[in-house]
Amino acid sequence: MTDIPHVESRLTELETKLAFAEDLIDTLNQTVFRQQAQLDLLQDQLRMLHRLIQEASGVEGQGRNPREEIPPHY
């Protein structure tokens, strides 16, 4: 015959471990969600910075050579 108190204590232990595991998974999911949001923001900022650099360097696709430009004092 099985020892009922032992089975109940084992079941309680497993339920406790499951609760902690579920909490950990929830915490990890929230962390991954926040990190993905940060990555998305950084990618948007990088695209904007790239676009601003292209605009500041002149017409896109036109390779300008700084040696061919006339200095501002001429």
PyMOL Python script that loads the backbone (N, CA, C, O; Angstrom):
from pymol import cmd

cmd.read_pdbstr("""\
ATOM      1  N   MET A   1       0.835  -1.181   0.000  1.00  0.00           N
ATOM      2  CA  MET A   1       0.000   0.000   0.000  1.00  0.00           C
ATOM      3  C   MET A   1       0.888   1.256   0.000  1.00  0.00           C
ATOM      4  O   MET A   1       1.925   1.297   0.662  1.00  0.00           O
ATOM      5  N   THR A   2       0.458   2.275  -0.756  1.00  0.00           N
ATOM      6  CA  THR A   2       1.263   3.485  -0.846  1.00  0.00           C
ATOM      7  C   THR A   2       1.127   4.346   0.393  1.00  0.00           C
ATOM      8  O   THR A   2       0.121   4.321   1.101  1.00  0.00           O
ATOM      9  N   ASP A   3       2.162   5.091   0.620  1.00  0.00           N
ATOM     10  CA  ASP A   3       2.204   5.988   1.767  1.00  0.00           C
ATOM     11  C   ASP A   3       1.571   7.313   1.352  1.00  0.00           C
ATOM     12  O   ASP A   3       2.222   8.122   0.691  1.00  0.00           O
ATOM     13  N   ILE A   4       0.311   7.550   1.728  1.00  0.00           N
ATOM     14  CA  ILE A   4      -0.457   8.718   1.310  1.00  0.00           C
ATOM     15  C   ILE A   4       0.224  10.032   1.716  1.00  0.00           C
ATOM     16  O   ILE A   4       0.306  10.922   0.869  1.00  0.00           O
ATOM     17  N   PRO A   5       0.711  10.219   2.932  1.00  0.00           N
ATOM     18  CA  PRO A   5       1.379  11.483   3.281  1.00  0.00           C
ATOM     19  C   PRO A   5       2.601  11.751   2.396  1.00  0.00           C
ATOM     20  O   PRO A   5       2.864  12.897   2.030  1.00  0.00           O
ATOM     21  N   HIS A   6       3.342  10.699   2.054  1.00  0.00           N
ATOM     22  CA  HIS A   6       4.511  10.876   1.199  1.00  0.00           C
ATOM     23  C   HIS A   6       4.087  11.328  -0.206  1.00  0.00           C
ATOM     24  O   HIS A   6       4.737  12.195  -0.790  1.00  0.00           O
ATOM     25  N   VAL A   7       3.041  10.770  -0.739  1.00  0.00           N
ATOM     26  CA  VAL A   7       2.540  11.136  -2.070  1.00  0.00           C
ATOM     27  C   VAL A   7       2.045  12.577  -2.062  1.00  0.00           C
ATOM     28  O   VAL A   7       2.293  13.334  -3.000  1.00  0.00           O
ATOM     29  N   GLU A   8       1.346  12.946  -1.000  1.00  0.00           N
ATOM     30  CA  GLU A   8       0.839  14.315  -0.915  1.00  0.00           C
ATOM     31  C   GLU A   8       1.974  15.326  -0.805  1.00  0.00           C
ATOM     32  O   GLU A   8       1.920  16.382  -1.434  1.00  0.00           O
ATOM     33  N   SER A   9       2.985  15.024  -0.027  1.00  0.00           N
ATOM     34  CA  SER A   9       4.109  15.952   0.103  1.00  0.00           C
ATOM     35  C   SER A   9       4.867  16.061  -1.223  1.00  0.00           C
ATOM     36  O   SER A   9       5.320  17.140  -1.604  1.00  0.00           O
ATOM     37  N   ARG A  10       4.995  14.942  -1.908  1.00  0.00           N
ATOM     38  CA  ARG A  10       5.657  14.956  -3.220  1.00  0.00           C
ATOM     39  C   ARG A  10       4.850  15.773  -4.224  1.00  0.00           C
ATOM     40  O   ARG A  10       5.419  16.529  -5.011  1.00  0.00           O
ATOM     41  N   LEU A  11       3.519  15.622  -4.200  1.00  0.00           N
ATOM     42  CA  LEU A  11       2.646  16.388  -5.089  1.00  0.00           C
ATOM     43  C   LEU A  11       2.743  17.882  -4.787  1.00  0.00           C
ATOM     44  O   LEU A  11       2.797  18.702  -5.704  1.00  0.00           O
ATOM     45  N   THR A  12       2.766  18.233  -3.505  1.00  0.00           N
ATOM     46  CA  THR A  12       2.911  19.640  -3.108  1.00  0.00           C
ATOM     47  C   THR A  12       4.242  20.197  -3.596  1.00  0.00           C
ATOM     48  O   THR A  12       4.305  21.327  -4.079  1.00  0.00           O
ATOM     49  N   GLU A  13       5.292  19.418  -3.475  1.00  0.00           N
ATOM     50  CA  GLU A  13       6.620  19.851  -3.945  1.00  0.00           C
ATOM     51  C   GLU A  13       6.608  20.086  -5.454  1.00  0.00           C
ATOM     52  O   GLU A  13       7.161  21.077  -5.931  1.00  0.00           O
ATOM     53  N   LEU A  14       5.987  19.190  -6.199  1.00  0.00           N
ATOM     54  CA  LEU A  14       5.917  19.350  -7.659  1.00  0.00           C
ATOM     55  C   LEU A  14       5.081  20.566  -8.048  1.00  0.00           C
ATOM     56  O   LEU A  14       5.428  21.289  -8.982  1.00  0.00           O
ATOM     57  N   GLU A  15       3.983  20.790  -7.334  1.00  0.00           N
ATOM     58  CA  GLU A  15       3.152  21.964  -7.612  1.00  0.00           C
ATOM     59  C   GLU A  15       3.921  23.257  -7.342  1.00  0.00           C
ATOM     60  O   GLU A  15       3.799  24.230  -8.087  1.00  0.00           O
ATOM     61  N   THR A  16       4.706  23.257  -6.280  1.00  0.00           N
ATOM     62  CA  THR A  16       5.522  24.433  -5.952  1.00  0.00           C
ATOM     63  C   THR A  16       6.562  24.683  -7.045  1.00  0.00           C
ATOM     64  O   THR A  16       6.746  25.818  -7.486  1.00  0.00           O
ATOM     65  N   LYS A  17       7.234  23.626  -7.476  1.00  0.00           N
ATOM     66  CA  LYS A  17       8.228  23.775  -8.540  1.00  0.00           C
ATOM     67  C   LYS A  17       7.583  24.262  -9.830  1.00  0.00           C
ATOM     68  O   LYS A  17       8.160  25.086 -10.538  1.00  0.00           O
ATOM     69  N   LEU A  18       6.398  23.763 -10.139  1.00  0.00           N
ATOM     70  CA  LEU A  18       5.683  24.201 -11.339  1.00  0.00           C
ATOM     71  C   LEU A  18       5.340  25.686 -11.257  1.00  0.00           C
ATOM     72  O   LEU A  18       5.478  26.414 -12.240  1.00  0.00           O
ATOM     73  N   ALA A  19       4.896  26.133 -10.087  1.00  0.00           N
ATOM     74  CA  ALA A  19       4.559  27.553  -9.913  1.00  0.00           C
ATOM     75  C   ALA A  19       5.796  28.426 -10.131  1.00  0.00           C
ATOM     76  O   ALA A  19       5.715  29.462 -10.791  1.00  0.00           O
ATOM     77  N   PHE A  20       6.936  28.014  -9.582  1.00  0.00           N
ATOM     78  CA  PHE A  20       8.169  28.779  -9.783  1.00  0.00           C
ATOM     79  C   PHE A  20       8.599  28.758 -11.253  1.00  0.00           C
ATOM     80  O   PHE A  20       9.067  29.766 -11.782  1.00  0.00           O
ATOM     81  N   ALA A  21       8.439  27.615 -11.901  1.00  0.00           N
ATOM     82  CA  ALA A  21       8.813  27.513 -13.318  1.00  0.00           C
ATOM     83  C   ALA A  21       7.929  28.416 -14.172  1.00  0.00           C
ATOM     84  O   ALA A  21       8.419  29.082 -15.083  1.00  0.00           O
ATOM     85  N   GLU A  22       6.639  28.441 -13.886  1.00  0.00           N
ATOM     86  CA  GLU A  22       5.725  29.313 -14.635  1.00  0.00           C
ATOM     87  C   GLU A  22       6.083  30.775 -14.429  1.00  0.00           C
ATOM     88  O   GLU A  22       6.048  31.561 -15.376  1.00  0.00           O
ATOM     89  N   ASP A  23       6.428  31.149 -13.204  1.00  0.00           N
ATOM     90  CA  ASP A  23       6.823  32.532 -12.913  1.00  0.00           C
ATOM     91  C   ASP A  23       8.110  32.893 -13.660  1.00  0.00           C
ATOM     92  O   ASP A  23       8.232  33.987 -14.211  1.00  0.00           O
ATOM     93  N   LEU A  24       9.059  31.968 -13.671  1.00  0.00           N
ATOM     94  CA  LEU A  24      10.313  32.208 -14.388  1.00  0.00           C
ATOM     95  C   LEU A  24      10.070  32.377 -15.888  1.00  0.00           C
ATOM     96  O   LEU A  24      10.643  33.268 -16.515  1.00  0.00           O
ATOM     97  N   ILE A  25       9.234  31.534 -16.454  1.00  0.00           N
ATOM     98  CA  ILE A  25       8.915  31.642 -17.881  1.00  0.00           C
ATOM     99  C   ILE A  25       8.253  32.978 -18.178  1.00  0.00           C
ATOM    100  O   ILE A  25       8.556  33.608 -19.192  1.00  0.00           O
ATOM    101  N   ASP A  26       7.357  33.416 -17.307  1.00  0.00           N
ATOM    102  CA  ASP A  26       6.702  34.715 -17.478  1.00  0.00           C
ATOM    103  C   ASP A  26       7.721  35.845 -17.449  1.00  0.00           C
ATOM    104  O   ASP A  26       7.671  36.752 -18.281  1.00  0.00           O
ATOM    105  N   THR A  27       8.634  35.794 -16.504  1.00  0.00           N
ATOM    106  CA  THR A  27       9.677  36.817 -16.393  1.00  0.00           C
ATOM    107  C   THR A  27      10.567  36.831 -17.630  1.00  0.00           C
ATOM    108  O   THR A  27      10.896  37.897 -18.149  1.00  0.00           O
ATOM    109  N   LEU A  28      10.955  35.649 -18.104  1.00  0.00           N
ATOM    110  CA  LEU A  28      11.791  35.568 -19.300  1.00  0.00           C
ATOM    111  C   LEU A  28      11.063  36.086 -20.527  1.00  0.00           C
ATOM    112  O   LEU A  28      11.670  36.757 -21.362  1.00  0.00           O
ATOM    113  N   ASN A  29       9.783  35.792 -20.656  1.00  0.00           N
ATOM    114  CA  ASN A  29       9.002  36.304 -21.784  1.00  0.00           C
ATOM    115  C   ASN A  29       8.947  37.826 -21.772  1.00  0.00           C
ATOM    116  O   ASN A  29       9.077  38.465 -22.816  1.00  0.00           O
ATOM    117  N   GLN A  30       8.756  38.406 -20.590  1.00  0.00           N
ATOM    118  CA  GLN A  30       8.727  39.864 -20.484  1.00  0.00           C
ATOM    119  C   GLN A  30      10.084  40.463 -20.861  1.00  0.00           C
ATOM    120  O   GLN A  30      10.151  41.500 -21.520  1.00  0.00           O
ATOM    121  N   THR A  31      11.155  39.806 -20.440  1.00  0.00           N
ATOM    122  CA  THR A  31      12.497  40.287 -20.776  1.00  0.00           C
ATOM    123  C   THR A  31      12.733  40.237 -22.280  1.00  0.00           C
ATOM    124  O   THR A  31      13.252  41.190 -22.860  1.00  0.00           O
ATOM    125  N   VAL A  32      12.361  39.148 -22.902  1.00  0.00           N
ATOM    126  CA  VAL A  32      12.531  39.016 -24.354  1.00  0.00           C
ATOM    127  C   VAL A  32      11.696  40.075 -25.076  1.00  0.00           C
ATOM    128  O   VAL A  32      12.160  40.664 -26.052  1.00  0.00           O
ATOM    129  N   PHE A  33      10.483  40.319 -24.613  1.00  0.00           N
ATOM    130  CA  PHE A  33       9.618  41.329 -25.217  1.00  0.00           C
ATOM    131  C   PHE A  33      10.258  42.715 -25.137  1.00  0.00           C
ATOM    132  O   PHE A  33      10.287  43.447 -26.126  1.00  0.00           O
ATOM    133  N   ARG A  34      10.774  43.073 -23.947  1.00  0.00           N
ATOM    134  CA  ARG A  34      11.431  44.385 -23.785  1.00  0.00           C
ATOM    135  C   ARG A  34      12.674  44.495 -24.660  1.00  0.00           C
ATOM    136  O   ARG A  34      12.915  45.539 -25.266  1.00  0.00           O
ATOM    137  N   GLN A  35      13.457  43.435 -24.728  1.00  0.00           N
ATOM    138  CA  GLN A  35      14.671  43.468 -25.548  1.00  0.00           C
ATOM    139  C   GLN A  35      14.330  43.609 -27.026  1.00  0.00           C
ATOM    140  O   GLN A  35      15.029  44.311 -27.757  1.00  0.00           O
ATOM    141  N   GLN A  36      13.264  42.950 -27.475  1.00  0.00           N
ATOM    142  CA  GLN A  36      12.862  43.076 -28.872  1.00  0.00           C
ATOM    143  C   GLN A  36      12.409  44.504 -29.168  1.00  0.00           C
ATOM    144  O   GLN A  36      12.698  45.038 -30.239  1.00  0.00           O
ATOM    145  N   ALA A  37      11.704  45.119 -28.230  1.00  0.00           N
ATOM    146  CA  ALA A  37      11.284  46.510 -28.404  1.00  0.00           C
ATOM    147  C   ALA A  37      12.509  47.424 -28.502  1.00  0.00           C
ATOM    148  O   ALA A  37      12.535  48.348 -29.315  1.00  0.00           O
ATOM    149  N   GLN A  38      13.516  47.164 -27.675  1.00  0.00           N
ATOM    150  CA  GLN A  38      14.745  47.959 -27.734  1.00  0.00           C
ATOM    151  C   GLN A  38      15.461  47.752 -29.066  1.00  0.00           C
ATOM    152  O   GLN A  38      15.960  48.710 -29.657  1.00  0.00           O
ATOM    153  N   LEU A  39      15.512  46.519 -29.538  1.00  0.00           N
ATOM    154  CA  LEU A  39      16.145  46.242 -30.835  1.00  0.00           C
ATOM    155  C   LEU A  39      15.413  46.962 -31.961  1.00  0.00           C
ATOM    156  O   LEU A  39      16.041  47.544 -32.845  1.00  0.00           O
ATOM    157  N   ASP A  40      14.095  46.919 -31.925  1.00  0.00           N
ATOM    158  CA  ASP A  40      13.306  47.605 -32.959  1.00  0.00           C
ATOM    159  C   ASP A  40      13.595  49.105 -32.954  1.00  0.00           C
ATOM    160  O   ASP A  40      13.756  49.716 -34.011  1.00  0.00           O
ATOM    161  N   LEU A  41      13.661  49.692 -31.762  1.00  0.00           N
ATOM    162  CA  LEU A  41      13.953  51.120 -31.654  1.00  0.00           C
ATOM    163  C   LEU A  41      15.348  51.433 -32.184  1.00  0.00           C
ATOM    164  O   LEU A  41      15.528  52.401 -32.922  1.00  0.00           O
ATOM    165  N   LEU A  42      16.333  50.623 -31.815  1.00  0.00           N
ATOM    166  CA  LEU A  42      17.702  50.846 -32.281  1.00  0.00           C
ATOM    167  C   LEU A  42      17.809  50.700 -33.802  1.00  0.00           C
ATOM    168  O   LEU A  42      18.543  51.449 -34.447  1.00  0.00           O
ATOM    169  N   GLN A  43      17.083  49.746 -34.371  1.00  0.00           N
ATOM    170  CA  GLN A  43      17.100  49.582 -35.825  1.00  0.00           C
ATOM    171  C   GLN A  43      16.488  50.798 -36.513  1.00  0.00           C
ATOM    172  O   GLN A  43      17.000  51.258 -37.534  1.00  0.00           O
ATOM    173  N   ASP A  44      15.392  51.321 -35.957  1.00  0.00           N
ATOM    174  CA  ASP A  44      14.785  52.528 -36.524  1.00  0.00           C
ATOM    175  C   ASP A  44      15.742  53.711 -36.442  1.00  0.00           C
ATOM    176  O   ASP A  44      15.866  54.481 -37.394  1.00  0.00           O
ATOM    177  N   GLN A  45      16.416  53.854 -35.307  1.00  0.00           N
ATOM    178  CA  GLN A  45      17.369  54.947 -35.151  1.00  0.00           C
ATOM    179  C   GLN A  45      18.540  54.803 -36.114  1.00  0.00           C
ATOM    180  O   GLN A  45      19.020  55.794 -36.665  1.00  0.00           O
ATOM    181  N   LEU A  46      18.996  53.586 -36.316  1.00  0.00           N
ATOM    182  CA  LEU A  46      20.096  53.347 -37.243  1.00  0.00           C
ATOM    183  C   LEU A  46      19.688  53.679 -38.673  1.00  0.00           C
ATOM    184  O   LEU A  46      20.464  54.280 -39.416  1.00  0.00           O
ATOM    185  N   ARG A  47      18.476  53.293 -39.062  1.00  0.00           N
ATOM    186  CA  ARG A  47      17.982  53.637 -40.405  1.00  0.00           C
ATOM    187  C   ARG A  47      17.904  55.152 -40.587  1.00  0.00           C
ATOM    188  O   ARG A  47      18.289  55.683 -41.628  1.00  0.00           O
ATOM    189  N   MET A  48      17.395  55.847 -39.544  1.00  0.00           N
ATOM    190  CA  MET A  48      17.278  57.295 -39.623  1.00  0.00           C
ATOM    191  C   MET A  48      18.663  57.939 -39.727  1.00  0.00           C
ATOM    192  O   MET A  48      18.864  58.863 -40.515  1.00  0.00           O
ATOM    193  N   LEU A  49      19.604  57.452 -38.940  1.00  0.00           N
ATOM    194  CA  LEU A  49      20.963  57.980 -38.975  1.00  0.00           C
ATOM    195  C   LEU A  49      21.594  57.741 -40.347  1.00  0.00           C
ATOM    196  O   LEU A  49      22.264  58.622 -40.885  1.00  0.00           O
ATOM    197  N   HIS A  50      21.384  56.576 -40.900  1.00  0.00           N
ATOM    198  CA  HIS A  50      21.920  56.260 -42.224  1.00  0.00           C
ATOM    199  C   HIS A  50      21.330  57.198 -43.276  1.00  0.00           C
ATOM    200  O   HIS A  50      22.040  57.700 -44.147  1.00  0.00           O
ATOM    201  N   ARG A  51      20.019  57.425 -43.179  1.00  0.00           N
ATOM    202  CA  ARG A  51      19.362  58.329 -44.126  1.00  0.00           C
ATOM    203  C   ARG A  51      19.901  59.760 -43.974  1.00  0.00           C
ATOM    204  O   ARG A  51      20.138  60.445 -44.968  1.00  0.00           O
ATOM    205  N   LEU A  52      20.090  60.200 -42.740  1.00  0.00           N
ATOM    206  CA  LEU A  52      20.611  61.548 -42.511  1.00  0.00           C
ATOM    207  C   LEU A  52      22.036  61.688 -43.050  1.00  0.00           C
ATOM    208  O   LEU A  52      22.388  62.728 -43.606  1.00  0.00           O
ATOM    209  N   ILE A  53      22.845  60.664 -42.891  1.00  0.00           N
ATOM    210  CA  ILE A  53      24.215  60.701 -43.415  1.00  0.00           C
ATOM    211  C   ILE A  53      24.196  60.768 -44.930  1.00  0.00           C
ATOM    212  O   ILE A  53      24.968  61.513 -45.533  1.00  0.00           O
ATOM    213  N   GLN A  54      23.311  59.989 -45.549  1.00  0.00           N
ATOM    214  CA  GLN A  54      23.210  60.028 -47.009  1.00  0.00           C
ATOM    215  C   GLN A  54      22.754  61.402 -47.488  1.00  0.00           C
ATOM    216  O   GLN A  54      23.286  61.929 -48.465  1.00  0.00           O
ATOM    217  N   GLU A  55      21.772  61.982 -46.802  1.00  0.00           N
ATOM    218  CA  GLU A  55      21.287  63.303 -47.192  1.00  0.00           C
ATOM    219  C   GLU A  55      22.368  64.365 -47.003  1.00  0.00           C
ATOM    220  O   GLU A  55      22.487  65.278 -47.820  1.00  0.00           O
ATOM    221  N   ALA A  56      23.147  64.256 -45.947  1.00  0.00           N
ATOM    222  CA  ALA A  56      24.187  65.244 -45.674  1.00  0.00           C
ATOM    223  C   ALA A  56      25.345  65.142 -46.656  1.00  0.00           C
ATOM    224  O   ALA A  56      26.049  66.122 -46.903  1.00  0.00           O
ATOM    225  N   SER A  57      25.537  63.956 -47.212  1.00  0.00           N
ATOM    226  CA  SER A  57      26.654  63.785 -48.136  1.00  0.00           C
ATOM    227  C   SER A  57      26.272  64.104 -49.571  1.00  0.00           C
ATOM    228  O   SER A  57      27.101  63.957 -50.469  1.00  0.00           O
ATOM    229  N   GLY A  58      25.070  64.526 -49.805  1.00  0.00           N
ATOM    230  CA  GLY A  58      24.660  64.897 -51.156  1.00  0.00           C
ATOM    231  C   GLY A  58      23.594  63.970 -51.693  1.00  0.00           C
ATOM    232  O   GLY A  58      22.930  63.246 -50.951  1.00  0.00           O
ATOM    233  N   VAL A  59      23.453  64.014 -52.998  1.00  0.00           N
ATOM    234  CA  VAL A  59      22.426  63.228 -53.665  1.00  0.00           C
ATOM    235  C   VAL A  59      22.755  61.748 -53.507  1.00  0.00           C
ATOM    236  O   VAL A  59      23.902  61.335 -53.681  1.00  0.00           O
ATOM    237  N   GLU A  60      21.745  60.961 -53.179  1.00  0.00           N
ATOM    238  CA  GLU A  60      21.959  59.520 -53.011  1.00  0.00           C
ATOM    239  C   GLU A  60      22.367  58.901 -54.334  1.00  0.00           C
ATOM    240  O   GLU A  60      21.842  59.261 -55.387  1.00  0.00           O
ATOM    241  N   GLY A  61      23.283  57.992 -54.276  1.00  0.00           N
ATOM    242  CA  GLY A  61      23.709  57.275 -55.469  1.00  0.00           C
ATOM    243  C   GLY A  61      24.773  58.001 -56.272  1.00  0.00           C
ATOM    244  O   GLY A  61      25.376  57.421 -57.174  1.00  0.00           O
ATOM    245  N   GLN A  62      25.004  59.254 -55.954  1.00  0.00           N
ATOM    246  CA  GLN A  62      26.009  60.026 -56.685  1.00  0.00           C
ATOM    247  C   GLN A  62      27.271  60.036 -55.829  1.00  0.00           C
ATOM    248  O   GLN A  62      27.314  60.672 -54.776  1.00  0.00           O
ATOM    249  N   GLY A  63      28.289  59.329 -56.288  1.00  0.00           N
ATOM    250  CA  GLY A  63      29.521  59.242 -55.523  1.00  0.00           C
ATOM    251  C   GLY A  63      30.344  60.504 -55.684  1.00  0.00           C
ATOM    252  O   GLY A  63      30.959  60.730 -56.726  1.00  0.00           O
ATOM    253  N   ARG A  64      30.352  61.322 -54.646  1.00  0.00           N
ATOM    254  CA  ARG A  64      31.112  62.566 -54.697  1.00  0.00           C
ATOM    255  C   ARG A  64      32.491  62.314 -54.135  1.00  0.00           C
ATOM    256  O   ARG A  64      32.664  61.596 -53.150  1.00  0.00           O
ATOM    257  N   ASN A  65      33.461  62.916 -54.777  1.00  0.00           N
ATOM    258  CA  ASN A  65      34.835  62.808 -54.320  1.00  0.00           C
ATOM    259  C   ASN A  65      35.207  64.138 -53.681  1.00  0.00           C
ATOM    260  O   ASN A  65      35.184  65.160 -54.368  1.00  0.00           O
ATOM    261  N   PRO A  66      35.549  64.170 -52.394  1.00  0.00           N
ATOM    262  CA  PRO A  66      35.887  65.439 -51.741  1.00  0.00           C
ATOM    263  C   PRO A  66      37.072  66.148 -52.393  1.00  0.00           C
ATOM    264  O   PRO A  66      37.170  67.371 -52.290  1.00  0.00           O
ATOM    265  N   ARG A  67      37.975  65.429 -53.058  1.00  0.00           N
ATOM    266  CA  ARG A  67      39.120  66.077 -53.713  1.00  0.00           C
ATOM    267  C   ARG A  67      38.691  66.888 -54.938  1.00  0.00           C
ATOM    268  O   ARG A  67      39.393  67.813 -55.346  1.00  0.00           O
ATOM    269  N   GLU A  68      37.546  66.547 -55.521  1.00  0.00           N
ATOM    270  CA  GLU A  68      37.074  67.255 -56.708  1.00  0.00           C
ATOM    271  C   GLU A  68      36.278  68.508 -56.359  1.00  0.00           C
ATOM    272  O   GLU A  68      35.982  69.314 -57.241  1.00  0.00           O
ATOM    273  N   GLU A  69      35.930  68.682 -55.098  1.00  0.00           N
ATOM    274  CA  GLU A  69      35.142  69.841 -54.700  1.00  0.00           C
ATOM    275  C   GLU A  69      36.044  71.057 -54.542  1.00  0.00           C
ATOM    276  O   GLU A  69      37.215  70.937 -54.183  1.00  0.00           O
ATOM    277  N   ILE A  70      35.490  72.206 -54.810  1.00  0.00           N
ATOM    278  CA  ILE A  70      36.229  73.462 -54.653  1.00  0.00           C
ATOM    279  C   ILE A  70      36.139  73.854 -53.177  1.00  0.00           C
ATOM    280  O   ILE A  70      35.051  73.858 -52.601  1.00  0.00           O
ATOM    281  N   PRO A  71      37.274  74.182 -52.569  1.00  0.00           N
ATOM    282  CA  PRO A  71      37.242  74.604 -51.177  1.00  0.00           C
ATOM    283  C   PRO A  71      36.407  75.868 -51.013  1.00  0.00           C
ATOM    284  O   PRO A  71      36.302  76.648 -51.959  1.00  0.00           O
ATOM    285  N   PRO A  72      35.811  76.096 -49.848  1.00  0.00           N
ATOM    286  CA  PRO A  72      34.909  77.235 -49.657  1.00  0.00           C
ATOM    287  C   PRO A  72      35.573  78.595 -49.791  1.00  0.00           C
ATOM    288  O   PRO A  72      34.861  79.576 -50.002  1.00  0.00           O
ATOM    289  N   HIS A  73      36.902  78.719 -49.681  1.00  0.00           N
ATOM    290  CA  HIS A  73      37.547  80.028 -49.761  1.00  0.00           C
ATOM    291  C   HIS A  73      37.836  80.454 -51.200  1.00  0.00           C
ATOM    292  O   HIS A  73      38.407  81.526 -51.401  1.00  0.00           O
ATOM    293  N   TYR A  74      37.468  79.664 -52.208  1.00  0.00           N
ATOM    294  CA  TYR A  74      37.691  80.071 -53.600  1.00  0.00           C
ATOM    295  C   TYR A  74      36.464  80.680 -54.191  1.00  0.00           C
ATOM    296  O   TYR A  74      36.473  81.079 -55.356  1.00  0.00           O
TER     297      TYR A  74
END
""", "prot")
cmd.dss("prot")
cmd.show_as("cartoon", "prot")
cmd.util.cbc("prot")
cmd.orient("prot")
